[in-house]
Amino acid sequence: MTVNRDELLELEREFWTGDEQFFAENADRECLVAFPEMACVMSNADLAATARKPNRWRNLEIKLQGIVEPGSDIVVLTYEAKAVRENGEPYSALVSTGYVHRLQGWKMMFHAHAPLQPEGSKARN
């Protein structure tokens, strides 16, 4: 199966801005998530519940860094994301997402964020 990069990137954008219904329809039965504050396997319902709050992000920019297709029904992509949180705080991270192709289409089964320092800030020692 040939992967449509635009389709996957559109799914990614919707996961940043979509609602609970979008998450429920586009995440797999279980999803492995890895953020600095947590790492766990989440059920579809638990993951969808994280999108209950509208307008979580705005001004999203995605710069694709790489995409691999290790199997005919599995794709992993990595990109740099920049966005603004609902409270106005800027956010940037390296993001990786894994998708598995089911009968209903691509479903997110892995998602990880590695936050980057805001531009112009210096690392603390």
N, C-alpha and C positions, 0 to 999 in steps of 0.2 A: 504494500500500500504506500503510495506516495503522499507525504505529509503536505498539507496546505499551510504554510507558515502564517499567512494572513488570517486564516481561520483560527489558528491557535493563539495568535497575538490578540485577536478580538476577544476570545474567551478570557485571556489574561486581563484585558482592560475591564471586562465585565465583572471579573472576580474582585477587582479593586472597587468598583462602583455599584455593582449589582445588589439586589436585595435577597432576602431569605429564600424566596422561590427560585431565583436564578441559581443560588448555591445548591439547593436541593436537587434541581434538575441537571446540574452539570458537574457535580462531584460524585465520585464513585461511592460504593457502599461504605468503604472506610478510606481514610486519607491519613497518611503519615505527615505530620507537620513539625517543623523545627524552626523555632524563633529563639532569640536569646533568653526570653523569659519562660519558655516552655518547649518541650518536645514530647509528642505523644501521638498515639493513633486516635483519631476522632471518627465517630460514626457520621454518616451523612447528616442526620438530624442535628447532632451537636455542632458540626461545622456550619450548617445552614443557620443555626441560631446566632452565630457570631456576626451575621449580616443583618440583624434586626434594626440596627441604628442607621437611618438614612444619612446620606451626605458625609460619609466617613472620610472620603478623600476627594481632592479636586486638583486640577492642573497636572494631571498625570502625564509623565513622559516615559516612554519605554525605548531603550536602546538594546536591541538584541545582541548578545555576545556569542551565542553558540546554540546549536541544536543538533541532537543526535537521535537516531532512530535505531536502537539496538535490536528491535524485533519488528515484525510487520504490524504489530498492534500496540507498541509502546514507543513513546516519544518523551524526551527530556529536553527542556530548553532553559537557558540561563540568560538573564538580561539585567541591565542596570535600570532601576526605577527611581524616578524623582517625582514627588507629589507633595501636596500640602494637606496636613491633617485638618479636621473640621475646626480645631482651635487656632488655626493659622500657622502652626509650627511646621517648618519644612522637614521633609523626610527623604532620605535616599538610602538605597540598599542594593546589594546584589541579590537577585531573586532566582531561585530555581524551582521549576514545576515539572512534575511528571504526569503524563496522561496515558491512559489505557483506552484502546478503542473497544467499545461495547456495541451491541446491536443498535443502541440509541445514539451513538456518536462518541466523540471524545469525552472522557470523564477524568477529572483531576484526581490523582491518587497519591500525590506527593507535592508538598509545597514548603519551601524554606526561604527565610530572609536572613541575610548577613548585613546589618546596617552599616552604612558608610558614614564617615564624619562629614558634617556639612562643609561645603566649599568655603575656604577662607579661615577655617578653624585649625588650630594647631593641636597636635596630639599631646595629651598629658602624660607625664612620666611618673 
